[in-house]
């Protein structure tokens, strides 16, 4: 059922509505992402994990896509918000999941936890 919900929620998004309201989109995005990420930063530090692992975990845990999409769709279907407001809200919710994930994967990957790559050297004499 989940894929059908997200397909329907995404189908109702109007890209022109997001483009015409960039300030509202950015305000919602900045009002959503940093506070959510900051909630998760103290936990790894409390348990003694390195800072890189803490930031990586905090950024990956800070999306909240399901609740944001459900709340927005509820507001749209009950006439609380209109379609352009819904588009901006869902666009900010989706961006708040994509942007922190990109930042985490580009700047905070805990390389010391990844498996070491085996060298592709041939044995001598071959």
N, C-alpha and C positions, 0 to 999 in steps of 0.2 A: 504494500500500500504506500510505503514511503516514496518510492520513485514517482508514483502518480501524483502525489501531493506536490512534490517539488516541481514536477513538469507543469502542473496547473499554476502553481505560484509564480513560476518563471514566465509562463505564457502571458500572464496578465501585466507584466512589467512593460512600460513604454519607455524606450531609450530616448526619444525626443523630450519626454518629460524630465528625465535626469539631466540632459544636456542644457535645458532651459533654466534649471535651478541648481547651478553649480555651488553656490554659497550654502544653500540648505543641505545639499549632499555632503559637502566637506564638513559643515558644522556637525551633522549627525555622525559622520565617520570619525571625526576627531573627538566627539563627545562620547563615543562608544568604545573605540579600540584602546586608547591609553589607560582609561580607568579599569577596563576588564583585564588587561595585561598586568597592571600593577597589583591586582588582587592575588595573582599567582606567584609573584616574584619572591615573597618572603618564605614560602614553604620549602623550596629546595635549600635555601640558605639555612633554615632551621635544622634540616636533616644533614647538613654538612656537605652538600653537593657543590661542586665548583660553580662559579658564576656563569660560565658558558652554558652548562647544563640547565641552570635555573632560568636563564633568559630563553633558551630554546624551548623548554617546557612551558614557560609562561606565554610565549607567543603562540604556540600551538594550541594551548587550552583556551585562548581568549576569543574564540569566534562566536559561539552561541547562535549558530545559523538556524537551528530548528525553532527555537522559541521566538526569535525575531520574525521569521517567516510566518509562523502560526499566528502570532499576535497581529501582524500586518494584514494577513488574509482575513482574520476575524473582523478587524476594523473595516476592511473593504466590503465584506459580505453583509455586514450589519449597518452600512451607511454611515459609519463614524468618520471615515476618511473617503476622499474621492480617489480616482484612479491615478492622478498625477502625484498625489501625496503617497499613495501606496508604492508607486514606482520609485520615488526617491527613498522611501524607507527600506524597501527590499534591496535596492541598489546599494545603499549604505551597509545593510546587513551582509550582503554578499561580498562587498569590498572589504568589510571588517574581518572576513574569513580568509580572503585571498592575500591581502597585503601582509598581515603578520606572518602567514605561512611562507611567503616569498622572502621576507626579511630573515626569518628563522633559518630557512634552508640556505641562504646565501652568506649569512654573517655569524650564526651561532651554532653551527653543527658541531657537536662534541666529537671531534675526530679521534680522540683517544679511546672512544668506545666502539668505533667501527672496526670490523675485522681487517687485519692487515692483508694487503694484496700480495699474492704469491708472485714472485718474479717469474717471468717467462723465459728464463735462461735454459739453454740446452746443456746437457752434461758434456763435459770435455771429451773430445775425440769424435764427436759426431758432426 
